[in-house]
Amino acid sequence: MLTNGGFFTEAKIPQQKTYNGVVFPAVLTPSALESRNLSVLKAAVKDQKPWLDSLLHRHGAILFRGFNSLTTASNFNNVVEAFGYEELPYVGGAAPRTNVVGRVFTANESPPDQKIPFHHEMAQVPEYPSKLFFFCEVEPANGGETPIVLSHLVYERMKEKYPDFVDKLEKHGLIYTRVLGEGDDPSSPIGRGWKSTFLTNDKSVAEERAGKLNMKLEWTDDGVKTIMGPIPAVKYDETRQRKIWFNSMVAAYTGWEDARNDPVKSVTFGDGTPLPAHIIYDCLKILEDESIAIPWQKGDVLLIDNLAVLHSRRPFDPPRRILASLCK
């Protein structure tokens, strides 16, 4: 199917799933050779923006594939800007990242043998992105997919299987606790130090920025303990009229582990009581069962609605370079 402008063709790939007649994710390819040109692609994005927005709202994620002009971080930055979404500064997130160009950062730079569990981006802070872009600059030698899963499906499966647990989650929310060093620790998936987390070297500025996130700080000799919450673990998506599993519970409980952090202590119910391990690990299984993983190809751009979709990262054999951009 072509859009009105004829720039994009909706394509099919083997990994897609269909839910209630809607494929996940949508896949767009260029409809003609000229639409592979970067300036034509940017113009098409601007021209077709309302249609692309409605497609994203319907499907939750869009994979753009086969646009040969998308070869560099700078090209990717230009396409992100063509969408016209406001940039969200990466304040309060846990992952180590490096600014590459403009609005483009490296994706989580944790070691390739580590899996990054499913999460909504920055669900543990009050100001989170509404949309995320990922771009494959260097495709992985092996592995390294970014699996995605529809959040409302996870909520529905969990509510059906563990109604009392979900009721308590909806009543109390979650508290997230993380210990940060001063500088970044690239060996850890949550290794962002407090200076880059709050974009300052000044403790009083860090306190002020943490306060805006409703985050409490407890300073230690060599770092700081951050306490966030209670914060809701389930949200209501007004635009789609459904509840979503909007939290970092599984990610924190199974993945927030390094020299400073014990993952079991990193997340609790909002009343401070511990989470039941067997339910967390079953939730992880549900996430895996419902997810899809599309092998990256060079030049791929994946646009995710952060209110509809959780994402993760599989381990990989280098090289692999995935870049990201966060939007308000």
Secondary structure, DSSP 8 states (H G I E B T S, - for coil): -B-TTS-EEEE--TT-EEETTEEESEEEEESSGGGGSHHHHHHHHHHTHHHHHHHHHHHSEEEE---TT--SHHHHHHHHHHHT--B----S--S---EEETTEEE-----TT--EEEE-TTTTSSS--SEEEEEEEE--SEE----EEEHHHHHHHHHHH-HHHHHHHHHH-EEEEEEEESS--TTSTT---HHHHTT-S-HHHHHHHHHHTTEEEEEETTEEEEEEEEE-SSEEETTTTEEE----HHHHHHH--SSS--HHHHEEETTS----HHHHHHHHHHHHHH-B-----TT-EEEEETTTEEEEE--EES--EEEEEEE-
